[in-house]
Amino acid sequence: MWKTILAGLRARTARLVLSSVAIALGVAFVTGTLVLGDAVEAQTRDNFARSARNVDAAVHTTENSPDVEKGIPADFLQKIRSAPGVEGADSREYGSAALLSGEGKARNALVQPLPTTEKLRDLDVKDGRFPAKADEAAIDVKTAQVAKLKVGDRLKLLDKDNAEHVFTIVGTYQQGASSLSMSGSDHVVVSPDGLRALIPDQRIYEIVAVAKPGVTQQQLVDNITKAIGPGYQVQTGEQLTQATLEQVGDAAGEIRTFLLAFAAISLVVAGMVIYNTFTILVAQRTKELALLRCVGAERGQVFRSVLAEAVFMGLAASVLGILGGLGVSAGLQSVIGSFGGPSGGDTPIRLPITWVTIAAGFGVGVVVTVLSAVLPARRATKVAPVAALRSQPDSSDDVARTGKIRIAVAALIALLGGAGVYFGLQQEKEEPAMFITGGAVMVLLLAVLLLGPLYVPLVNRLFGKALRGVPAKLASANAGRNPKRTAATTAALMIGVTIVAMVTVVAGSGRETMSKKVDERFPTDYTVKSNVYSQPLPKSFVDELAKVRNVEKVAPQLTAYGESPKLQYADVTGYPSDAIGSLVRPQTSEGSLTGMKDNEIAMRDKEAKEAGLAVGSVIPISGKDIKVVALIKDNSYGTGIVTLATAESLLKEPSKGYQNMLIKLAPGTDITQARADLERVIATSPVAVLNSAAEMKAELNGQLDQILLFIWALVGLALIIALFGIANTLTLSVLERTRESALLRALGLTRGQLRQMLVVESILMALIGAVVGVLLGAGFGWLLVEAISNPEFQISFSIPFGQIGVMLGLAVIAAVIAAALPARRAAKNSVVAGMAEA
């Protein structure tokens, strides 16, 4: 029997290639995801653990430390350096300054001193060297790229009084991951003397030390504790490393889970392709299987022979998939790097491959293939020996029936999915609502898949009515005569298109909503903001901007962080009273913004309800009684909106300026000319940046498009596998219909018409899967939008028809490509040889 199996594999190698490619792609996604997870985890741990590199002891403040807000006293550093067993010690501190980029605009920058002990430097030099003098500096590689600076350039930093300090850039460095490195600011390292000159007042948040040879970490900790006294936490280097890694959490695990969800989609699609392939192969091998039964093969042997083919195909595909997974992982690391993820930046791509990954690759590849082949193998055992004595029947009898059990199961699954959707829509919080509803729509998708043989013929007939010409009509008839096979083939494509369409609809709805929110929140033409948080725009800037021609109104914005016994957070946003309701007009649920006065607030309705407040209530904030005059739904203003004077009165210290200013132009103003005029004023301040609502929307849309393209790329693999399935089905159909094709040729069908027939058949199957997928994706997308929406943030449902149209167009083009080889093979067959087929 083994000889028979091996002979059959050699005879059908070409037929199994496309199916092997499909399962290999699925395995590649799974193994690539596992390799990526291991790489991200290793890189993240290396990055975070770098701050504990060579550290034998570390000192931190605790809740019981005296004067926690001021950090560790500066004289502790000398005490620690003088403690027995200490080879070297350095303080870790930082200050905020404004960095002038190569274009002359200021950016937020965190400035740190270079540790004097070389072992305690948690930075790795990339180019040049570290600073040695007070007027030298090094910058991290990302800052160099963004600020357009390089080694040898002059670096200008502004202190809190806007005084300029000039440094020479002597090097660039790669830093590890920490709360400082991920703050979003630029990073600069200077000498301790250089830092003192720039920022005299420092807050030391950590002191690290390295032990002399022969001194254990615990001995060093004990010596340092005696030197500085109680009230501070002193850890060993091992404890610091462990505590640092615990902060990482399971970020790599979350990324791995996210990607494995898409890998599962690819495997489901690949499983359908395998199932369809074996179904057709078994149907085509009716006489062969019957002959085996005639010469004494038992049912079990026939069953095992089909499964043996599946195991062989799964093993071969798994080898290719594991190798391909390394390429997938490298690609995904590059994509995540473009988002600034944990493995991004200049970090080299890692490809760690473990026995777990290899075992998972072979396990998934073989198991999915074998499970997909079980039902066809079981069908093979039902072939009667007498079948060897008659001509091979068409397989439509096997694939056309849709049993009542399948319909009943589909109906039950649909009810479960509908109940899940209803339960998900009832959730108040966005996250559980999204996950429950998302899971429920996947259950509904399973019900639709089971009902495929019922609706696929209907959709096929609908498309067939629009077709003209004999080849096209024959193609429609071929696609419709085996509903179960066509449904299985189109189902693979439908799954991928459904996921893509659903994500696209949700993203498009979010894009539309964000654009509306930007327009509603700032019906102004421009905003001017400070690019450095610690350096607000001076108050005099309001008058300077107001003098610019065609500027109708300038409204500064001020955020005040107050305190209230009734609220967890009492931060409010202040605007001039004449701007509230005109330039700033959030949606209100009760009351009015018009004519708001000092000591009044338009409060966020969610916080008002939690505090038991309503319009007319009075709430104490920072010792002042503020009257609630309106309730707003927008959560972009903190606790609520107040007048500028009220916000000023809630500050502990008078404000030095404003972070944002809204600018409204006079009607009919030339926007381009107005920007040029405003830019001339903005140029006088290194920290001022001019933005418009259009630019804000473009930035948001750009970020959304990046995420959308990433998801399209992930689901795209499933679509590629599905198209392999169409090509595979057509290839096997060409073999199955050899006599039929020869008869059509004998009756006058030309080679070109035969190729056209197969191309149209491929396009029909692709359109059936794509159109049904788009409809399902739009419906599921609407359900998710409804689930995510809440009274405070209502998402507007929107279908991006342009992107959906592109998707359908790509499906048609891909279908033509998928039909190319089968059509060429069919046209090459000899009419005489085809008619002679037994």
N, C-alpha and C positions, 0 to 999 in steps of 0.2 A: 504493500500500500504506500510505503514511503517513496518507493521509486516512481509510483504513479503520481504522487503529489509533486515530487521534484520535476518530473517531466511536464506536468501541467503548469508549474510555475515558469519553467523555461519557455513554454509555448505562449503563455499569456503575460510575459514580462512587460511588453509595451502597453498592454491594456491597464496594468496596475500602476504605471508610472505616475499618471496624473493624480490618482488617489493617494499615492505615496507622498507626492509633493504637497497635497492638501494637508495631510496629517503632519508632515514635517514642518510646515509653517505654524501649525498649532503648537507643536512641541517647542519650536523655536521661541514662540512668544512666552510659553510657560518657563522654559529654562532661562531665557533672557531676563524675565522678570525676577526670577530667583537670584541670578547672578547680580542683577542691578541692586536688589535688596541687600545682598551681602556687601557689595561695593559701597553703597551709600552708608550702611551701618559701620563698616570699617573706617570709611573716610570721616564720618561724623564723630566717631569715637576718637580717632586720631586728632581731629581738630579740637574737640573739647578737652581731651586729656593733655593737649600741648601746654596748657597753662599750668599743669602740675608737673611738667617735665623737670627732672633733677631736683625737685623741691623735697626737702627732708622734713620741714616744719613750716606751718603757715599760721598766722595770727589774724583773727577777725573780731569784729565787735559783736556783742550779743545784746539782747533786750536789757540786760542788767548792767551793761557797760555805762560808765559815767559819760554824759553828753554824747549820746549815740549819733546825733545829727552831724557833729563835727568830725566824726570818724575816729581813727586811731591817732593819739597824740604824736606829733612829729618827733619828740625826744625819745620815743620808744625805739626808733630805728638804731640809735647809738647804743641804747641799753642792750638790745638784742645782739648787735655786732660784738659787744664786749662780753656776752655770756659765754661760759665755758663750752667748748666743743663746736662753736660756730665758725665756719670757714669764711662765709660771706652772707650778707643779707641785703635786701633791697625792698623799698616800699613800692607798692603799686597804687598809682593815683592817676587822675586825669582831670583835665579842665576843658571847657568849651571855648572855642574861638571861631572867628570868621576867616575862612580861607579864600583868598582871591584866586580864581581860576585863570588859566591862560587868556581867557576872553575878558578878564577884568571884573567879573561878577562874583559876589561872595557866596560861599556855601558853608553849611554847618560842618565843623570839624572838631574831632576829639583829639586833644594833644596829650601824649603820655611821655614820661621820662624814660630814657634808655637805662635798663638795669646796669649798675656798675659791675656786678658779678656776672661774668660771661655765661656761666652754667645756668643762671636764672633767667636768661633771655628766652621768652616764649615766641620769638619772631625768627624767621629764617630769611637771610639776605637773598634777594633775587638778582639785583644788579647793584654794582658799586659796593658801598660799605655803610656801616652805621655812623651816626654823627659823633665826632670827638670834641668839637668846640661848641661854644655857646651860640655861634651864628650858623651852625650846620643843622640839617634836618634830613630825615628819611621819610618817605611816604609809602603807604601800601599800594600794591599793584593796581587795585581797582580805582583808588583815588587818582593815580597817575593817568589811567585811561579816561576817566570821566572828566577830570579837571584839565586834561590836555597838558600835563606837565611831564618833564623827563629829568633824568640826572644831569646836573649842570645848570638847570634853570634857577631863577630867583623865586623863592616862595615868600609870599606876603601874607601875614596873619594879622588880624585886627583884634586888639584886646577889648575889654568891656567899655573902654572910653573911646573906641574907634581909632586909637593910636596904631600906627602901622609898624610892624616888626618884620624885618627882612632876614630870611635865612637862605643859605645855599643848599640845594638838594644834592646830597652826596650818595644817595642810594635808594632803592626800593626794596620792599620786603613783603613776604607772604605771612599773614597772621592766621592764628587758629580761630575756631568758632567760639564766641563768648557773647555775653549780653552787650558788651561794648562793640564788638566787631559786627554784630547784626543790628546795630541801632539805626542804620541807614545813613549815618554821617560819614564824612571823609575821616581819614586817620593819619595822624602825623606823629613821628617820634623825634624828640629833640633830646639834648643832653639835660641833666638835672638843672644846671645853671641856666640853660636856655629857657626851660619851663618856668623857673622862678622869675625871670625877667618878663616873660609874657603874662603869666598868671601867678601873682604872688601868693594868693590865698588858695591853698590846696586842701582837698579832703582825701586822706589816706584810707582806702577801703580794705587793704590787705598788706601784710608784710610777710615775705617769704624768705626762708633761710636754707642754706646747704651746710651739711655737717662735715667736720673734719674726718679724715680717715680713721676708722676704728670706733667712731661714735655712732651708736644706733639712733634711729629716728625717735624712739621713745625717750632715750636719754636726752636728746636734744630738746624735745618738747618739755621735759621736766625742768631742764636748765632755763629755758626761755620763760616758763611759767613763774619760776622763782624770781627772774630778773624783772618782769613787768608787773607782777602781782595779780590778784584775782580780778574778775569782771570781764575777762576776754576769753574767747575760744582759741585754743591752741591745738592744731591737728597735726598728725604725722602726715608725711607725703602720701602714704598709701590711703589714709582716710580722706585726704583732699581729692585724690584721684577718684576714689569711689563716689564721693559726694558730687564731684563734677559730672561723672558719667550718669549718675541718677537724674541729673537735670536734663539730660538728653531726651529722656523718655523713650518712646518707641516710634520715633519719627520714621525710621527706616521701615518698620513694620507697617505703618500706615500707608506709606508709598507702595510697599509690596502688595498689600491687600487691595489697594485701588487698582493697580495694574493687573493683578490676578483676576479681578472681576472681568476685565476685557479679555484676558487670556482664556477665561472660561467660555466667553461668547465665541471666541475663535474655535475652541475645541468642540463646542456644540455644533457649530457650522461644519467643521471638518468631519464630525461624526455622522452628520446627515449625508455628506458627500460619500463617505465610506459605505454607509447603509445603502444608498442608492446604487452605488457601483456594484456591490455584491448582489443586490436584488436583480439587477440586469444580467450580471454574469451567470447567476444560477438559472435564470430564465433561458439564457442562450445555451446553457450546457445541459439542457434537458436530456438529449439523446446520450451524451457522454455519461451522465450520472445514471441513466437507466441501464446503459451497457455495463457499468460497474456493478449494478445490482444483479444483472443477468449472469455475470461471471462469478457471483458469490459474495460480493461486498455487502456487509450488513449496514443497517441504518446508522448505527453508531460510527462505523468507519467512514461513511459518507459525511456525516456531521463533523467528525474530527478532521477530515481532509479539508473541508472548507475553512474550519477554524485555523488549521495549520497554515493555510495560505494567509489568513489574516494576521497570525502571529509573525510570520516571515515579513509581511509588508510592514507591520508595526515596528519590528526591530530595525529594519532598513531605514524607515522614515525617522525613527528616534535618533539614530546615529547622525543623520543629516540635520535633524532638528536641534540636537545638542550643539553641533558645530555652528549652525546658524544662530543659535541663541546667544553666542558670544558677540556676534555682529549686532544683534538686536539690542543687547545690553549696552554696547558701545554707543549705538545711535541714541538710545534713550538717555544715557548719561549726558550726551552732548545737548539734547533737547532740554533736559532739566537744568543743565548748566546755563542755557540761554535765559532761563527764568530766574537765575540767581539762586538756584537750589543748593542743597547741602553738598552736592558733588560738582557744583559749577565753578565758575571762575577759571583760574589757571591750573586747577587741580588736574593731574594726569588721570586719564581714564583707567579704571581698575577692572580687571576681569578675573575675580576669584571664582574658581569652580571647585565645588566640594563633592564628596560622594553622595551627599543628600541631593544635590542638584542633578547629578547623573542618574541616581536612582529614580528621582521624580520624573526626569525626562523619559527614561525607558518605561517606567510604570505608566505614566500618562499615555504615551504613544501606543504601547501595546494594549493596555486596558481599553482605551477608547476604540481602537481598531477592532479588537475582539468583540466587545459589547455591540458595536455597530454591525458586526457580521453574524451575531447569534441568530437573529430572526431569519435572515436569508439562508443560513446554514440549516436551520430547522425546517425551512421550506424545502431545502434540497433533499431531506430525508423522506419527503412525501412523494418524490418522483417514483412512479410505478415502473417496474421492469418492462412492461408492455409498451411504454412510451418509446422505447428504442426501435420499435417496429414501425412507427409512423413518422411522418414528416414533423419537423420541429414546429410547434404551434407558436403563434404570436403570444407575447407575454401579457397582452391586455387583460386576459381573463384573471390573471393573478394580481394585477395592480389596479384594476378599475373598481373593485368592490370596496365600499365604505360601510362597515358593519354598524348595526344599531348600538353595539356596545361602545364603539368609538364615539358615536354621537352622544350617548348618555354620559360617558366619561368627560367629554368636552363640555357638555352642559353643566355638569357638576363643578368642573374646574372654573368655568366662567362665573358660576354663582359665588364660589369662594373668592375669586378675584374681585368681583363686584362688591362683596362684603368688605374685603380689605380696603378697597378704594373709599368706600363710605366711611369706614373707621378712620382712615388716614385723613380725610377731609375734615373730620370732627376735631382733630388735634389743634390746640391753640399754639403750641410752640412749633417753629419752622422745621427744626431738625427731625423730630420724630414724625412729623407730618410728611416730610419729603421721603424719609426712608420707608415708612409704611406704605405710602402711596406708590413709591417707586417699585417696591417688591410686589405690590398687588397688580400693577400694570404688566409686570413680567409674567405673572400667573395668567392674566388675560391673554398675553401673547401666546402662551402655551396652548390655551384653548383654541385660539385662531389657527395655530399650526395643525392641531388635530383635525380641524374642520376643513383643511386645505382641499381635499378631493371633492368637496361640495362646491366651494366658490370658485376654484381655479377654472373649471370648464365654463362657468358663467362669464368670468372676466375674459377668458380666451375668445368666447363667441362675440363678446362686445367689441374687442379689438378686431376680430376677424371680419366684422361687417364693414370696417373701414378699408379693408385690403382689396386691391384690384390685381387681376392677373392670375394665371394658372399657378405659377410657382408659389405665390403668396397664399393662395387659397389652400394648396396642398400643405404648406407649412402650418397653417392654422389647424387643418385637420389632423396633422401629425401631432401637434402640441396638445390637442384635445382628446385624442383617442386613448391615451394612457393617463387619466387624471391623477392617479396615485403617484405615478412616477414624476409627472410634471410638477405636482404639488411638492413632492420631496425635493426636487431640484430647485424650484423657485423659493421654497421655504428658507433655504440656506441664505440666499440673497436677501430675502425679506427681513430676516432677523437683523442683519447688518444695517440695512437701510432704515429700519424702524428705529434702531438705537441712534443712528446719525441724525435722522429727521427729528427725533424727540429732543436730543441735545440742542440741535440747531434752533428749534422752535423756542425752547426755554431760554437759550442765549439771546435769540432775537427779541423775545419779549422783555428780557432784562435790559437789553440795549435800548429798546424803545422807551422803557420806563425811566431809565437813567437820564436819557436825553430830555424827557419831559420834566423830570425832577430838577435838572440843572436849569432849564428854562423857567420853571416855577419859582425855584429858590432865588435865582439871580436874574431877574429880567433886566439886567444891566448889560452894557456893551462890553465893558472891560472890568477886570479887577487888578489891583496892584497889591502885591503881598511881599513880605520880607522873606527872603530865602534863608535867613539865619534866625532861629527861634529866639536866641538871646539878644538879638539886635533888632528891635522893632523899628518901624518907620517913624521918623520924628513927626510930631503933631503939626509942625509947620508945613509938612508935605501936603496936607489937606488944602491949604491956601494956594500953594504952588500949582497943584493939579487943577484947582478951580479956576485959575487964571488962563489955562490953556483954552484956545479958541474952540468954540462949539461944544465945550463941556457944560452940560446943563446942571448936573448935581454930582457932588462927591460925598459919599457916606462912609465914614470910618467904622470899623468893627472892633469891639473890645470884649475879650472874654474875662470874666471875673469868677474866681473860685471861692465861693462863699461857704458858710456852714449853717446848717439848720437842724434843730432837734427832730423835725418831722421827715427829713429826707436823708437818704444815704449819701447822695451827692447833691450839691447845691450850686453847680457851676452854671452861670447864665451868660448869654451873649447880648451885648448892648449895641444899639444903633441910634443915630439921631432920630428924634421923634417923628420928623417929617419924612423919614425914609421907611419907617415901619408901616406896612400896608401898601406902600407904593413900590419901592425898590426891593423890599423884603416882604414877601407875602406867602407864607406857608399856609397850607390848607387848615382851616379852623373847623372844629366840631361843635363849638359853642362860643358865643360872645363875638366881639369884633376887635380888630387891630386898629381901626381908625381912631385917631385922636388919642393915642396912648400917652399917658402923662408919667412924670417921675413917680417912683415908688409903686409902679404897677407892673404886672407881669402877664405875658401870654404864655401860659404854662403847658408843658407836654401833658396831654390828657391821661396817659398811662400812669405817670408819677402822681398826678393829681388824684386819680382814683385810689392808688395805693396809700396815699396820705389822707384820704377821706376829705379832699378839698373839692370845691366847685366854684363856678363863677360867683364872685362876691366875697369869697373867703379871704382871710388874711393869713399870711404865712411869715414867720420870722426867719430872716436870712441875715446872718452876721450882725445881729442886734438891731436890724431894721424891720419894720412891719411892711410887707409888700402885699398889695391887694391883687387878687387874681381877677383879671378882666376878660380873659379869653382862654380857651383850650385849643391847642394845636396838635395835629397828628404827626407832624414831622419830628424826627428825633435827631436832627442835625444841629440843634441849637442848645444841647445840654438839657438842663431843667426847663429852660424857656427863654423868651425874648424880653428884654427890658430896654429902657431908654439909655443912652450913652451916659447921662449924668448919674443914673441909678447904678450902672455898672461901676463907674468911677468911685462912687461912695462906698461900694462893698469891698474895694481893694484895701489891703493892709497898708500898702505904700502907694503913693501917687504913681500913675503909669508914666513911663518914659515915652510912649508912643503907641502905635497900632500895628497889629500883624497884617491886617487886610484893609483895603479901601475899595469901595464899589464906585464905579464911574458910569454915569448915564449921559449919553451924548444927545444933543439937540436933534429933533426930527429932521431927516433929510441930509444929515452929515455924511460926507464921504468917509467911509470906515478906514480906507487905506491911508488917506491924508491925516485922519485923526490919530491913527496908530503912530505915524511918523512924528506928529507933534508931541504925543505923550512920551514916546521913546526918548526925545530930547530932554524931557524933564527927568525921566527915570534914570538916564545916564549919569545924573549928578549924584546918585546914591548907589554905592556898590552892592547893597543888599536888596534893592528893589527889583522886582520882576513883574512884567506885564503879562497878564493872561486874559483870554476872552472865553466866553461860554463855548464858542465853537472849538477852541483849543482844548478846553477841559473835556468836552465830549469826545474829541478826537483821541485824547489820551486814554480815556476810559474804554473807548471802542478798540483801541490798539491792544490794550491788555486783554480785553474779552476775546479779540480775534486770535491772540496767541494761545489762549487756553482752548478755544474752539478748534484751532488747527491741530493742537496736540491730541485732542480727543478724536478728531477726524482721522488722524494718523493711526491711532490705536485701533479704532473700529475698521479702518481701511484694510487691515490685514484680514479681518473676517470677510470683507467684501471680495478681496482677491481670492481667498479660498473658495468663496461661493462661485466666482466666475470660473475657477478651475473645475468646480462641480458641473457647471453648464457645459464646459468643453468636454469633460469626461463623459457626461450623459450623451452628448451628440456623437462623440467618437464611438461609443458602444452601440448607439442607435444605428450608425452607419454600418457597423458590422452586422447588426441584427437584421437590417433591412437591405442586405446586399441584393437579394433576388428582386425585391420590390423596386429598388433603384434601377436595376438592369431592365426590368419590365417597363418602367417609365421611359427609360432611354429608348427602348425598342419601339415604344408608342410615339416617339417624336420629341421627347424632352431633351433639350440640348445640355451640354456640359455646364454652360453658363447658367441655364435655368435651374439645374440641379444644385449648383453652388448657391444660387440666390435663394432656393427653397430652404436650405439649411441655415443660411444667414438670417433669413426672416424668422425661422423657427427659434433661433437663438435670441433674436431681438424680442420676440413675443414672450419667451420665458423670462428674459431680463426685465421687460416692462411689467409683466404680471407681478414679479417679486418686488420691483421698485415702486410701482404705483400703490400696491397694497401696503407696502412698508411706509410710504410717505403718508398715506391716509391714517394708518395706525400711529405713526410717529407724531402727526399733528394732533390726533385725539389724545394720546398719552401725554404729549407736551402740555396740552390744555389742562389736563387733570393735575399735572405737577405744578403748573403755574397757580392753579386754584389752591393747591395744598400749601404752597410757599407763601402765598399772599396772606396778609393779616390787616386788621383795621388801620394800623399805623403805616403799613407799606403795601399798598395794593399794586400788584404787577399787572400791567396792561398786556393782554394776550395779543401776540403779533406773529404772523407767519412770514418769514423772509423768503418771498417767492423767488427772488433772484438766485439765492443759494440752493433752494430746492430744485429750481430749473437746471442749474449747473449739475446737480447730482443726477438727475434723470438723463441729462445729455451724456454724462460720463458713463452711465450704465449702458446706454445704447452703443456708445463707441467700444466699450469693453466687450459687449456681447458680440459685436462684429469681429473683434480680435479673437474672442474665444471660439468663434465658428470657423476661423480661417483654415486651421489644419484639418478638422473633420470634413469641411466642404471640399478641400483640395483632394483628400483621400477618396471621397465618394466620386468625384469627377474623374479620377484616374482609373477607377475600376473598369475592367473590360465588360462590355454588354454580354458577350458569349460566355465568359467565365462566370459572370454573375448569374446568368440563367441556368448554368450548370450546377450551381450550389445545391447541395443536398438539403 
